[in-house]
Amino acid sequence: MFKNKPWFQGALTPENKVYLHAGERQSTLPVYLLISPESASATEIMTLTSLEIPSVTRIGDRTEGVFSDIFDREMPNGMEFGLSNEVYYSMKGENYEGLGIPADVGP
């Protein structure tokens, strides 16, 4: 329930849509997801997915705005580095990188 485009060989790849499929047993109760600037990486991807679930209310403050997995590489001299090489989008095409996902209820 989100889209991403990894950076590969000098360009963004075609859009990859990631879906979450409901199981047989589903709750109809409201869900409250607590978020803050400490919410990053996998937590932020979960928050991005929650934008498509009407029963989820995000409470707190904007997330950190850091989504991508790390693209690890080693240089010829043995030094290692990691780069963010993906762009994540909501299903509506919104990009929250660097901005964070806002809470529905918060300061």
C-alpha positions in Angstrom: 0.0 0.0 0.0 2.9 2.2 -0.9 5.1 2.7 -3.9 8.9 3.0 -4.2 11.5 3.6 -6.9 15.1 2.4 -6.1 17.9 4.4 -7.7 19.9 2.0 -9.9 22.7 2.6 -12.5 22.1 6.4 -12.6 18.3 6.4 -12.8 15.2 5.6 -10.8 13.7 2.2 -11.6 10.1 1.8 -12.7 7.6 2.2 -9.9 7.2 -0.8 -7.5 3.8 -1.1 -5.8 3.8 -2.9 -2.5 0.4 -4.1 -1.2 -0.7 -5.4 2.2 -3.5 -8.0 1.9 -6.1 -8.4 4.7 -6.2 -11.8 6.5 -9.4 -13.7 7.2 -9.8 -12.2 10.7 -10.1 -8.4 10.7 -10.8 -6.1 13.5 -13.3 -3.3 13.0 -12.1 -1.4 16.0 -10.2 1.9 15.6 -6.4 1.7 15.7 -4.3 4.5 17.2 -0.7 4.6 15.9 1.7 6.7 18.1 4.3 8.5 16.0 7.1 11.0 16.6 10.3 12.4 15.1 11.9 9.2 16.6 9.7 7.2 14.1 12.0 6.4 11.2 13.0 3.7 8.7 10.7 0.6 9.0 8.4 2.4 11.5 8.0 5.1 8.9 7.2 2.7 6.2 4.5 1.1 8.5 3.2 4.7 9.0 3.1 5.3 5.3 1.1 2.1 4.8 -1.3 3.2 7.5 -2.4 6.2 5.4 -4.4 3.7 3.3 -6.3 2.2 6.3 -9.3 4.3 7.3 -9.5 2.9 10.8 -6.0 4.1 11.7 -5.5 7.4 13.5 -1.9 8.7 13.8 -1.3 10.4 17.1 1.8 12.4 18.2 4.1 14.5 16.0 5.5 14.2 12.5 7.8 11.2 11.7 11.5 11.8 10.9 11.3 11.6 7.1 13.8 8.8 6.6 12.4 5.9 4.6 15.0 4.2 2.4 16.9 1.0 3.0 20.7 1.4 3.0 22.6 0.6 -0.1 26.0 -0.7 1.3 29.2 -0.6 -0.7 32.9 -1.1 -0.1 35.5 1.1 -1.8 38.7 -0.3 -3.2 40.7 0.9 -0.2 38.4 -1.2 2.1 36.3 1.7 3.5 32.6 1.1 3.6 29.7 3.5 3.0 26.0 3.4 2.8 23.6 5.5 0.8 19.9 6.0 0.7 18.9 4.8 -2.8 15.1 4.6 -2.8 12.3 7.1 -3.0 9.0 6.1 -1.2 5.6 7.4 -2.1 2.1 7.0 -0.7 -0.4 5.4 -3.0 -1.5 9.0 -3.9 2.0 9.8 -5.0 3.0 11.9 -1.9 6.7 11.9 -1.0 7.4 12.5 2.7 11.2 12.1 2.6 12.8 14.8 4.7 9.4 16.1 5.8 8.0 13.1 7.7 4.4 12.0 7.8 2.2 14.3 9.9 0.0 13.0 12.7 -3.8 13.3 12.5 -3.9 14.4 16.2 -1.0 16.2 17.8 0.7 19.5 18.6 
